[in-house]
């Protein structure tokens, strides 16, 4: 979960960022990160697959513009069901899913 620069800041209005973080933490381990360099998608949440999901070949799923309680609850329900590689992603979350740009190596 990005909580730097734009994500989790007053730049994204109308969102109770602390409540969103607390809600997700109530259901699953949450790692808060520095800026993920996709500020145009704030708020960004990356759902990591469980060990079972990774064994099934699942990759992390990036979700952007997660700026309302309903979207947060959809993520919670998916994670509770098993998440990537275990439970199918709810169609509504397809609206939030995006492919992050490749990170450039620092030279």
C-alpha positions in Angstrom: 0.0 0.0 0.0 1.5 3.3 -1.1 1.3 6.0 1.5 3.8 8.6 0.2 3.8 11.6 -2.1 0.2 11.5 -3.4 -1.3 8.2 -2.1 -2.7 8.6 1.4 -2.3 12.4 1.4 -4.7 15.3 1.3 -4.0 15.5 -2.5 -6.5 12.7 -2.8 -9.6 14.3 -1.3 -12.7 12.7 0.3 -10.9 9.6 1.5 -10.3 8.6 5.1 -6.8 7.2 4.5 -6.3 6.1 8.1 -9.6 4.2 8.1 -8.7 2.6 4.8 -5.4 1.4 6.1 -6.9 0.2 9.3 -9.7 -1.7 7.5 -7.2 -3.5 5.3 -4.9 -4.3 8.3 -7.9 -5.8 10.1 -8.0 -8.5 7.4 -4.5 -9.1 6.2 -0.9 -8.1 6.7 -0.3 -4.7 5.2 3.1 -3.3 4.1 3.1 0.5 3.7 5.6 1.6 1.1 7.3 4.8 -0.1 6.2 6.2 -3.4 5.5 3.6 -6.1 5.9 6.1 -8.9 2.4 5.8 -10.2 0.9 8.9 -8.6 -1.7 9.3 -11.3 -3.3 6.1 -9.9 -3.4 7.3 -6.2 -4.4 5.5 -4.0 -2.5 2.4 -5.0 -2.8 -1.0 -3.3 -0.7 -4.0 -4.5 -2.3 -7.3 -3.5 0.4 -9.9 -3.0 -0.6 -13.6 -3.5 -0.4 -15.9 -0.6 2.1 -18.9 -0.6 -0.7 -21.0 -2.1 -1.4 -18.3 -4.7 2.3 -18.1 -5.6 2.5 -21.8 -5.9 -0.3 -21.6 -8.4 1.7 -19.0 -10.4 -0.1 -15.8 -9.3 1.7 -12.5 -9.5 1.0 -9.3 -7.5 -2.1 -7.4 -8.6 -1.8 -3.6 -8.7 -5.0 -1.7 -8.0 -5.2 2.1 -8.5 -7.7 4.9 -7.8 -8.9 2.9 -4.7 -10.6 6.0 -3.3 -13.8 4.8 -1.8 -14.9 2.5 1.0 -16.7 0.1 -1.5 -13.5 -0.5 -3.4 -11.7 -1.2 -0.1 -14.4 -3.7 0.9 -14.2 -5.4 -2.5 -10.4 -5.9 -1.9 -11.1 -7.2 1.6 -13.6 -9.7 0.3 -11.2 -10.9 -2.4 -8.3 -11.3 0.1 -10.6 -13.1 2.6 -11.6 -15.5 -0.2 -7.9 -16.3 -0.9 -6.7 -13.5 -3.2 -4.6 -13.8 -6.4 -4.1 -17.3 -7.6 -6.7 -18.8 -5.2 -9.9 -16.8 -5.7 -11.0 -15.2 -9.0 -10.6 -11.4 -8.9 -14.1 -9.9 -8.6 -15.0 -8.2 -11.9 -15.5 -4.9 -10.1 -11.8 -4.8 -9.3 -11.0 -5.1 -13.0 -11.9 -1.4 -13.0 -9.0 -0.7 -10.6 -6.4 -3.1 -11.9 -3.5 -1.7 -13.9 -0.1 -2.8 -15.1 2.6 -0.7 -13.5 5.4 0.8 -15.6 8.7 -0.9 -15.5 11.0 0.6 -13.0 14.2 2.1 -14.5 17.5 1.1 -13.0 19.2 3.9 -11.3 22.5 4.6 -13.0 
